[in-house]
């Protein structure tokens, strides 16, 4: 395995990982050289680096890579989600470019892609408060009635899916695949928070998704620092999943590829309790 990062990064990776550093503008020649002789490339980019995503796609083709997993992890990119959540709109554009390159190359080229749709990252959402439930203050905002189901993945499930894609590349050639650890809702999650943190003293508000979307969009537009912007984006991510047309329950939508890829479901209570306890809440 080879990890590629920008030259200015100060992050210290474990010594067991082979790391190549490229210039911060990710020149195609350097990327192509780094990707050469590798069967697969997995792109995992933050928002700031996504402007280089298409160049990385092109470099993977030039390097003779066989399978690309683009950086479009997360929720669905439905029109409803794109209208609410800027990240969904950006991911849809990235995926459109990837699909267009596959259409141009197939069937002569060995290059192909698999896009992985996972729903929210559960551990991150718990730690960052993206479910609008705060164990520290015992405050929660439930959108509409809080019972709208949505699919969620843990890091373990995402890793299983990536490995399955790489081990059986023909199974998901030039496709979007949908995986999750479980389907949950804000109300179900709140009940688990209460089990872990105590059921007394909670202040629970019920608001409409429509109100939340308008407020979060304004907060994002007015954000003066990174954390404020991230909080607003986290709320928009949740609302884009649970609002009408979000289609975030992969099972109900007939989209789940868990069985096909061998991704095992998990118990939302067990996983959530363990994560909350590890955060000392």
N, C-alpha and C positions, 0 to 999 in steps of 0.2 A: 504494500500500500504506500502511496505517495501523497503527501499533503502539500498543496501549493498555497502560499500566502504572499501578501505584499511585502516588499522589502522593508518598509518603515515600521512594520508591526513589531511591537515589543513583547508580544505574548510569548511565554516560554512553553513550548510543547514538550511532552515526555520524550526522553532520549530514545525510546524505542520506536518513535515515529520518524520516518524519513521525510524531511521537509525541504522543499525548494522555494526560494524567495524570488519573486519577479518584481520588476519596477511597478510603482504604484498605479501607473496608467495601463497596466496589463497589456503590454505590446503583443500583437498577434504572434510574432516570430518567437518570442520567449514562451508564450503559452503553447504554441504548436510543438516546440522542442520538449517542453515539460510533459505534454500529453503523449508524445510519441512512445510506442511500444507498450501502451496500456490499453487493455480491452475496454475499460469503462471509465467514465468521468462522471462524478457526482458534484453538481454545483449547489453550494449552500452559501448564499450571499445576503448581506444585510442591504437595507434600502439604498444606502449610499453607493454601494458597489454594483447595483443592478444596471446602471448605465453601461457597464462593460459586459453584460450577460450575452448579448448577441455576438459580440466579438469572440467570446469564449465558445459559443456554439460553433462558429465558423472555424475556430482553431481546432476544436475536437474533430471536425470533419477533415480538415487538412492533415491532421496527425494520424488519420486512419483508425480512430477510435470506433468501436463497434456499438457501444450503447452509452447514451447520454441520459442522465436523470437531471432534468432542469430544476432550477431553483424556484419552483412554484408550489412548495409544500404549504399546507394550511387548508383553509376552507374552499368551498366551491366558488366558481367565477360566473355565477348566473347573472343575467342582466340586472336582477333585483339587487344582488350583492354588490355588483359594480357601481350601481347608482348610490349606494350607501357608503361603501368602504373603499377608499382610494387604493389601498394595497391590492384588493381583489381586481380592480381595474388595471393596475400595473402588471399584475401576474398574468392576467388574460392576454395582455399585449405581448408579454414575453413568450407565452405558450403559442400564440398565433405565429410568431416568427419561427419558433422551433418546428411547428407543424408545416409551415410553408417550405422550410428547408428540406424536411423529409419528403414532401410531395415532389420537390424538384429533383431529388436524388433517386428516389425509389423507382424501380427495383434494382437498379444496377449497383448501387452503393451498399457496402456492408453496414454503413452507419444507420442507426435508428435511435429512437428515444422512448422512454416511458416516463410520463408525468405522474406524480404521486400526490393524491389529494387525501389529507389526513384529518381534516377538521382542526380545531384548536389543539395546541400542544398542552397537555393537561398539567404537567408540572410547572411550566412557565405561567400558565393562566392562574394557577393557585398562588404561586409566589408573587406575581405582579398584581393580583386583585382584579384580573380581567373578567371574572364572573360577577363582579359588582357585589361581592360578599366580603366583608372585612372581619376577620376573627379578633383583631386587636380592639376594634371599637364596638364590635357586635352590632354593626349596622349592615343592612342589605337593601339593595334596590332590585325588586323583581319586575321585569318588563312584561306588560300585559298581566297575565295571571301567574307567570313564572313556570308554566307547565309545558311550554313548547319544547319538543325533543330535538336534540342535535347530537351528532356524532363527534367523538373526541378520541384522540390518540395519545398514548404515553410514548416516551422516547423508546422504550423497549419494543412497542408494537411497530413504530416507524423503522427501527433497525431490522426487525424481522422482515418487513415488507421489502426494504432495500435489498437484503440478502436474497430473498426469494426471486426478485426481479433479475438479479445478476446470475443466479444459479439456473434459471429457466428463461433465458432471454426471449425465446420465441413465444412464450406465453402472453407477453404484453407488449409486443412490438408496435411502436407508433400508436400508443393508446394512453388514455388517462385511466389510472386505476384508483379505486376508493377503498381505503382501509380505516379501521377504527378499533379502539380497545373496548368501547361500549357506547351506548346511546344514553344520554342523561338529560337533565333539565335543571334550571336554576333551583326549582323547588326541591328536587331530589338532593342536589348538592347542599342546599341550606340545611336539610335535615341531618346530613352527615356532619356538617360544621357544628350543629347543635349537639350531636352525640360526642364530638371531640372536645368542644369548648364549653359545654354546659348549655342547657336549654333556656335558662332564665336570662332576662335583661336584654333581649334582642329588640332592636328598633328596625322593623321591616316596612319599607315603603313600596307601594305598587304604583307604577307609572306606565303610560302607554309607550309602545315602541316609537310611535310617531314623535312624541315629545322628546324621547331620548335621542333620536337621530338628529333632530333639529338642534338640540342643545350640544351634543357631542361634535357636530360639524362646526358649530360656532366656536367651541372650545379649541378645536384643532386649528381653525383659521387664526385664532387669537393667541395661540401658544407662544410663549416667549422663551421657553427653554425645552430641551429635549424630553425631559421627564413629563412635562405637561402635555406635550404632543403625543408621547407614548400612551399616556393614560386615556386621552381622547381616542386614539386609534384603537386601543384595546376595547373600549366601549363600542365603537363602531363595528369592530370585528364580531363581537357578540351579537349586536343588534342585526347585523347583516345575515347572521345565521338563523335567528329566531323570528325575524319579520316575515310576513307573507311573501312567498316566492323564493325564500332563501334555499329551500330544498336541502337542508343540512342534516336530515336524518337519512343516512345512506341506506339503511335497511328498508325503510318505508318507501324510498324512491326506487328500490330495486337495483341499486348501484354497488352494493357491497361486494368487494372482491376478497374478503377474508378467507373464505373456504378455498377459493381458487388459488390463492397464494400461500395458504397454510398459516395465516396470521391468527393467533389464538386470541379470543376475547378475554377480557379481564373483569374482575368484580369491582365496580365503581366504589363501593363502600370500603373494601380492603385497600385499594390503591389510594384513594383520597385520604383515608385515615392515616396511612403510613406517611404520605407526603406531608400532611399537616403536622403530624407529630415530629417529623424530621426538621420542620421549620420552627419547632418549639412554640407553637401557638396554643 
